[in-house]
């Protein structure tokens, strides 16, 4: 109870707070109507604002004497009249120092009363001079620009306005430049893209804050109170204003719904709320699209429009402040204005061909800051005139092909996509614009993923080596017509969301497009094949044993020729790396490079002459012996070392790997344990781990658990049985978190120490499942099949999580099963792992699992995996 407040007054305040809280709760309940698409979202927000206003004025009158020289203002979003369910109620009390001191107790009573009523008040008490001082922080000034009087006389309003005029603080140019930099920094925090899986509706690129920033700039630069006033000033087109208003209303409804479903102030549209919000907003699943995907597509498209129009308006504000500069002609049709590309004719464009000419000119200029705002607006207005390619004349189609063959083709396609021209020309691309897939594998919308793939292809063409890709810059120059690969990249995912196999549907689209644009049958067939089989190399490399000559022969047969192989390799690298920043790693790079090299050799040899296992073994043995000989190891010792190694290793392993393992065995006996770790050749961060040890129960599980504890994720494991009961285990691992780089010698010491002790004591680390994985649960799929003589193939598909492999191998250990080979593949939230396993009979023989043993293992794995979901 504030000092000086009588008990009766305190009781009255408590009763008032209860009544006020009930009124506010009633208003909050009424906000549910704002989720109805037919409801006026502005009216819903204004109604809540009015209720809050009434309670604040009532509290003010209750606590503050009528003649007190104090004034109350709403500031920030509340001052703007947009009070979302869980937004702060930001207040400013304007009072000179003497008045602040005299009424300190009354103000304390006021703020206590408001909190008791359930109003999340944020307040500042400042004099005029203190307002000026605080407004040196542009964030404070921005809040003051939104000031709305709640209990203030005209003199107080004038006092506050005079304190924040541009003549006193933050003149127009300084304010504009600061807010523009603030906007750019804010965008950078979100990766300069609105296409995040969990976008921030308020602060993210294309979000509500972007629209508010334009309004603040208009207020300071043009002296207008709202964006609509810019139309009369020629700074904003009526169509642009209408578009911004539509997107603002959509974003506001999403934000309102997010606050309601989250039950708290939440601006990030997290997976926790996406499905629930889509349902509350009335979206329904269809055969081709989930409700949540429809809702998110609406958001991404709205954000893209806000960004597009926002860029134009920022440029106009800049011109308003700095003035127009003398244009610099480029040719008869285009010029540079202050570094921006502009059409010289005010009536541009008259024909669609002039739109393509704009992009051709742009591609030929290296010093362009962007598209001039007037030309950008003219382009937007002319988009309906741009026909779909199926309806265009041959000359226009030839123009488009020339864009692909001209300078900066990927940059041109990206510009066309972002400005809406590509979606007009290829309607199928428009359909995937803003389309998200509700999983963790695809972290971008389909159109943004496509542009990322094209950007990767452009990097291959740059001639600058990139350590992420071992061979891409060597392969690119061999392409006969690079534009064919660009077309394959453009169409590879264009049929997502239609139902059916997107590769097959996209191949049909690609053939129709290529034929319509006059490509030869051979070129058309190549693009069509690449789109249809764009996943072939990725699946082969990650799910099959590319050390097996039969696997290489099957893949080479499917590819059939060197030209397809070159194109498919580059497309696969660009596709995986463009799916998620975290998906591409050194192991995948090495895997694809090895598959490419092996297939190239198979094609050179001729598909009618497949490599036999004994030939591969002899070639590897000879090459490895030469490497060891170069180290000074005598030939007789080399043969002794090779005799201790499993024969299948020569058939499946690389020569350098065999030589490294053989050298590691020097100085050891058959019963010794030897651990060696080295960086994986040609990669960054990946390690190769070799373990030679007497076979014993729990060995594989102990190795996996130790590597997991060391922060390493296993990508591939091979467990080979050597002579005299020894095992030769080889692992290829990458850091589980990209910022971690475990040293090879440290991993080697930790693993050797673990294997020298009690294996039973080496257990998996228990971890909490990451929040985001809880929303992408995959029902475990456990299958068994024959894996050659004497082995069972265990396939496991389930939700990925930290420590999954360690837990699975622990189950195999508990079931007294041995692992002989493992391939670990992770696709976002989806883990797809394959193991070759055996059981050991009483007589010591290893055999495949019978039906009862398979069922017991299936139940144990389900218990392990289901336990994480509970």
Secondary structure, 3 states (H helix, E strand, C coil): CCCCCCHHHHHHHHHHHHHHHHHHHHHHHHHHHHHCCCCCHHHHHHHHHHHHHHHHHHHHHHHCCCCCCCEEEECHHHHHCCCCCCCCEEEEEECCHHHHHHCHHHHHHHHHHHHHCCCCEEEEEECHHHHHHHCCCHHHHHHHHCCEEEECCHHHHHHHHHHCCCCCCCCHHHHHHHHHHHHHHHHHHCCCCCCCCCCECCCCCCCHHHHHHHHHHHHHHCCCCCCCHHHHHCCCCHHHHHHHHHHHHHHHHHHHHHHHHHCCCCCECCHHHHHHHHHHCCCCCCCCCCHHHHHHHHHHHHHHHHHHHHHHHHHHHHHHHHCCCCCEECCCCEEEECCEEEECCCCCCCCHHHHHHHHHHHHCCCCCCEECHHHHHHHHHHHHHCCCHHHCCHHHHHHHHHHHHCCCHHHHHHHHHHCCHHHHHCHHHHHCCCCCCCCCCCCCCHHHHHHHHHHHHHHHHCCCCCCCCCCHHHHHHHCCCHHHHHHHHHHCCCCCCCCCCHHHHHHHHHHHHHHHCCCCHHHHHHHHHHHHCCCHHHHHHHHCCCCCHHHHHHHHHHHCCHHHHHHHHHHHHHHHHCCCCCCCCHHHHHHHHHHHHHHHHHHHHCCCCCCCHHHHHHHHHHHHHHHHHHCCCCHHHHHHHHHCCCHHHHHHCCHHHHHHHHHHCCCCCCCCCEEEEEECCCCCCCEEEEEEEECCCCHHHHHHHHHHHCCEEEEEEEEEECHHHEEEEEEEEEECCCCCCCCHHHHHHHHHHHHHCCHHHCCCCCCCCCHHHHHCCCCCEEEEEECCCCCEEEEEEEECCCCHHHHHHHHHHHCCEEEEEEEEEEECCEEEEEEEEEEECCCCCEECCCHHHHHHHHHHHHHHHHHHHC
